[in-house]
């Protein structure tokens, strides 16, 4: 059986996966795209040598990315999903009955096409009538948009290359400006184990713009460092509080998980003061 050696530019370790079959291999205008089949994880989507999702555990990432802000918000109707070409984040957003419109902004149309073909259970929501797909830079989409969005969810690749534009102070300012009065924002922000300094830098940049910034985590087996972080911000509301009854169907996320996911206040303070050592 052949092996796939992941090429994560930030990880101090290397993951190796058995490959039963290479289902797709190609190159878009932005990145190399590959789909392989693994005996344990099933189909795996790989971009530029880094695993993005697997059939077995994609729900962990997508549920934790989406449902924290969606339940902290009192009434999310208009949502922007930036990145996440596999469609998993869009699928989770659509579980909320309050949602009327989802702007799905993915710079690489080929990722959407490949995901619809090889990951239909993940990409199942992208053709929903409430979803408007725009293949462009998410930073450009939110720029100069005025206050009509309830939640912005960033599901990008790692903080390198063309994804860098989604982690700047200028981008966070554009996001804040496009949000409604109750608006909230969340983005992945790497591993607390392996990329602690990156986590802190994202938090610091968001704190320059948003009045409320927080950090929560999830355990994702196929992401380097496993203990993955999500940086969230709000214009008005405490992100730790659930404001709508938990009714949706999920595999992992729940109201209980929501309450447990955030770093404790003392640990968060220690992290931001750079006193958290390992």
C-alpha positions as CSV (number, residue, x, y, z in Angstrom):
1,X,0.0,0.0,0.0
2,X,1.4,3.4,-0.9
3,X,1.8,6.2,1.7
4,X,0.9,9.8,1.7
5,X,3.3,12.0,3.7
6,X,1.6,15.3,4.8
7,X,3.6,18.5,4.1
8,X,2.3,20.8,6.8
9,X,4.6,23.9,6.8
10,X,4.1,24.7,10.5
11,X,4.0,21.3,12.2
12,X,7.1,19.9,14.0
13,X,5.8,16.4,13.2
14,X,4.7,14.7,10.0
15,X,1.6,12.6,9.6
16,X,1.6,9.6,7.3
17,X,-1.5,8.0,5.8
18,X,-2.1,4.7,4.0
19,X,-3.5,5.3,0.5
20,X,-5.9,2.7,-0.8
21,X,-6.6,4.7,-3.9
22,X,-6.0,8.2,-5.4
23,X,-9.4,9.3,-6.5
24,X,-8.4,12.8,-7.9
25,X,-5.3,14.8,-8.4
26,X,-5.2,18.1,-10.1
27,X,-4.0,21.7,-9.9
28,X,-6.2,24.8,-9.9
29,X,-5.1,28.4,-10.4
30,X,-4.5,28.6,-6.6
31,X,-3.3,25.2,-5.3
32,X,-2.8,21.5,-5.8
33,X,-5.9,19.4,-5.0
34,X,-6.0,15.7,-4.2
35,X,-8.6,13.3,-2.9
36,X,-7.4,9.9,-1.5
37,X,-9.0,7.0,0.1
38,X,-7.7,5.8,3.5
39,X,-8.8,2.6,5.2
40,X,-9.6,4.4,8.5
41,X,-10.6,8.0,7.6
42,X,-12.3,7.2,4.3
43,X,-12.0,9.9,1.7
44,X,-9.6,12.7,2.4
45,X,-9.4,16.2,0.8
46,X,-5.8,17.5,0.6
47,X,-4.8,21.0,-0.5
48,X,-1.1,21.8,-1.2
49,X,-0.1,18.7,0.6
50,X,-2.1,19.4,3.8
51,X,-5.2,17.4,4.9
52,X,-8.3,19.6,5.0
53,X,-11.1,17.2,5.8
54,X,-11.7,13.4,6.1
55,X,-15.0,11.6,5.9
56,X,-14.6,10.2,9.3
57,X,-14.0,13.3,11.4
58,X,-14.9,16.4,9.4
59,X,-18.0,17.0,11.6
60,X,-15.8,17.8,14.6
61,X,-14.2,20.7,12.9
62,X,-17.3,22.0,11.0
63,X,-19.6,21.8,14.0
64,X,-17.2,23.5,16.4
65,X,-16.4,26.2,13.8
66,X,-20.0,27.1,13.1
67,X,-22.3,26.4,16.0
68,X,-20.7,28.4,18.8
69,X,-21.3,31.8,17.2
70,X,-24.6,30.7,15.7
71,X,-26.0,29.8,19.1
72,X,-24.4,32.8,20.9
73,X,-26.2,35.1,18.4
74,X,-29.8,35.9,19.2
75,X,-31.1,35.7,15.7
76,X,-28.6,34.9,12.8
77,X,-30.4,35.6,9.5
78,X,-27.6,36.6,7.1
79,X,-24.3,34.8,7.2
80,X,-21.1,35.0,5.3
81,X,-18.9,31.8,5.0
82,X,-15.5,32.6,3.7
83,X,-13.4,29.6,2.4
84,X,-14.6,26.2,3.3
85,X,-14.9,25.1,-0.3
86,X,-15.8,21.6,0.8
87,X,-19.2,23.0,1.9
88,X,-19.1,21.6,5.5
89,X,-19.5,25.0,7.2
90,X,-22.4,26.0,4.8
91,X,-24.1,22.7,5.7
92,X,-23.9,23.4,9.4
93,X,-25.0,27.0,9.0
94,X,-28.2,25.9,7.2
95,X,-29.2,23.7,10.1
96,X,-30.4,26.9,11.8
97,X,-34.0,27.7,11.0
98,X,-33.3,31.5,11.4
99,X,-31.0,31.6,8.4
100,X,-32.4,33.3,5.4
101,X,-29.2,34.0,3.3
102,X,-25.7,32.5,3.2
103,X,-23.0,34.2,1.1
104,X,-20.5,31.4,0.3
105,X,-17.3,33.1,-0.7
106,X,-14.6,30.6,-1.9
107,X,-11.7,31.9,-4.0
108,X,-11.1,28.5,-5.6
109,X,-14.1,27.2,-7.6
110,X,-12.4,23.9,-8.3
111,X,-12.4,23.0,-4.6
112,X,-16.2,23.3,-4.6
113,X,-16.5,21.2,-7.7
114,X,-14.2,18.5,-6.4
115,X,-16.0,18.4,-3.1
116,X,-19.4,18.1,-4.7
117,X,-18.2,15.1,-6.6
118,X,-16.2,13.3,-4.0
119,X,-17.8,14.5,-0.7
120,X,-21.5,14.8,-1.4
121,X,-22.5,14.4,2.3
122,X,-20.3,17.4,3.2
123,X,-21.1,19.6,0.2
124,X,-24.8,18.8,0.4
125,X,-25.9,22.3,1.2
126,X,-24.1,24.4,-1.4
127,X,-26.9,24.2,-3.9
128,X,-29.6,25.3,-1.3
129,X,-31.7,28.2,-2.6
130,X,-30.6,30.3,0.4
131,X,-26.9,30.0,-0.6
132,X,-25.2,32.5,-3.0
133,X,-21.8,31.3,-4.2
134,X,-19.2,33.9,-5.2
135,X,-15.7,32.7,-6.3
136,X,-13.5,35.6,-5.1
137,X,-11.2,36.8,-2.3
138,X,-13.3,36.9,0.9
139,X,-11.4,40.0,2.1
140,X,-12.6,41.8,-1.0
141,X,-16.2,40.7,-0.5
142,X,-16.5,42.1,3.0
143,X,-14.7,45.3,2.1
144,X,-17.1,48.4,2.1
145,X,-20.1,46.3,2.9
146,X,-22.3,48.1,5.5
147,X,-23.8,46.5,8.6
148,X,-26.3,43.9,7.4
149,X,-24.5,40.6,8.2
150,X,-25.2,38.7,11.4
151,X,-22.3,36.3,11.4
152,X,-19.0,36.0,9.4
153,X,-17.4,32.5,9.5
154,X,-13.9,32.0,8.1
155,X,-12.9,28.5,7.1
156,X,-9.6,29.1,5.4
157,X,-6.5,27.1,4.7
158,X,-3.5,27.7,7.0
159,X,-2.3,31.3,7.6
160,X,0.0,31.4,4.6
161,X,-0.2,32.2,0.9
162,X,-3.5,33.6,-0.4
163,X,-5.2,33.0,3.0
164,X,-3.1,35.6,4.7
165,X,-5.5,38.4,3.6
166,X,-8.1,36.8,6.0
167,X,-5.9,37.4,9.1
168,X,-5.0,41.1,8.9
169,X,-6.1,44.0,11.1
170,X,-7.6,45.5,7.9
171,X,-9.7,42.4,7.2
172,X,-11.0,42.3,10.8
173,X,-11.9,46.0,10.5
174,X,-13.9,45.2,7.3
175,X,-15.6,42.4,9.0
176,X,-16.7,44.5,12.0
177,X,-18.0,47.2,9.6
178,X,-20.1,44.6,7.7
179,X,-21.7,43.2,10.8
180,X,-25.0,44.2,12.2
181,X,-25.4,45.5,15.8
182,X,-25.5,41.9,17.2
183,X,-22.9,40.7,14.8
184,X,-20.3,38.0,15.5
185,X,-17.2,36.6,13.8
186,X,-15.2,33.4,14.1
187,X,-12.1,32.1,12.3
188,X,-9.8,29.0,12.8
189,X,-6.6,30.1,14.4
190,X,-4.3,27.0,14.4
191,X,-3.1,24.7,17.2
192,X,-2.6,25.7,20.8
193,X,0.1,23.0,21.0
194,X,2.2,23.8,18.0
195,X,1.3,27.3,17.0
196,X,0.7,29.2,20.2
197,X,2.4,32.4,19.0
198,X,0.1,32.5,16.0
199,X,-2.9,32.0,18.2
200,X,-1.9,35.0,20.4
201,X,-1.1,37.2,17.3
202,X,-4.6,36.5,15.8
203,X,-6.2,37.3,19.2
204,X,-4.1,40.5,19.5
205,X,-5.1,41.7,16.0
206,X,-8.8,41.0,16.7
207,X,-8.6,42.9,20.0
208,X,-7.5,46.0,18.2
209,X,-10.8,46.0,16.3
210,X,-13.5,44.2,18.3
211,X,-14.8,45.1,21.8
212,X,-15.3,41.4,22.7
213,X,-12.7,38.7,21.7
214,X,-12.5,35.2,23.0
215,X,-10.9,31.8,22.3
216,X,-12.3,28.3,22.3
217,X,-11.0,24.9,21.2
218,X,-11.8,21.6,19.7
219,X,-9.9,18.3,19.4
220,X,-9.3,17.4,15.7
221,X,-7.4,14.2,15.1
222,X,-6.1,15.0,11.6
223,X,-5.0,18.6,12.2
224,X,-1.4,19.0,13.4
225,X,-1.3,19.7,17.1
226,X,-4.8,18.2,17.5
227,X,-5.9,20.8,20.1
228,X,-7.2,23.3,17.6
229,X,-8.3,26.9,18.3
230,X,-11.1,29.1,17.1
231,X,-10.8,32.9,17.6
232,X,-14.2,34.5,18.0
233,X,-15.4,38.1,18.3
234,X,-18.6,40.0,18.9
235,X,-19.7,43.6,18.7
236,X,-22.0,43.3,21.7
237,X,-22.7,39.9,23.2
238,X,-20.7,37.5,25.4
239,X,-19.8,34.6,23.1
240,X,-19.9,32.1,26.0
241,X,-23.6,32.5,26.5
242,X,-26.1,30.5,24.4
243,X,-29.1,32.7,23.4
244,X,-31.2,30.2,21.4
245,X,-32.4,26.8,22.4
246,X,-30.2,23.9,21.2
247,X,-32.5,22.1,18.8
248,X,-30.4,21.1,15.8
249,X,-29.0,17.7,15.0
250,X,-25.3,17.3,15.6
251,X,-22.8,14.6,16.3
252,X,-20.5,16.5,18.7
253,X,-21.6,20.1,19.4
254,X,-24.2,20.7,22.1
255,X,-25.1,23.3,24.7
256,X,-22.9,21.4,27.2
257,X,-19.9,21.4,24.7
258,X,-20.4,25.1,24.1
259,X,-20.0,25.9,27.8
260,X,-16.9,23.7,28.1
261,X,-15.1,24.7,24.9
262,X,-13.8,28.1,25.9
263,X,-10.5,28.5,27.7
264,X,-11.0,29.3,31.4
265,X,-10.5,33.0,32.2
266,X,-7.3,32.4,34.1
267,X,-5.8,30.2,31.4
268,X,-6.8,32.7,28.7
269,X,-5.2,35.6,30.6
270,X,-2.1,33.5,31.1
271,X,-1.9,32.8,27.4
272,X,-2.3,36.4,26.3
273,X,0.3,37.5,28.8
274,X,2.6,34.9,27.2
275,X,3.0,33.1,30.5
276,X,1.5,29.8,29.3
277,X,4.6,27.6,28.7
278,X,5.1,24.2,27.1
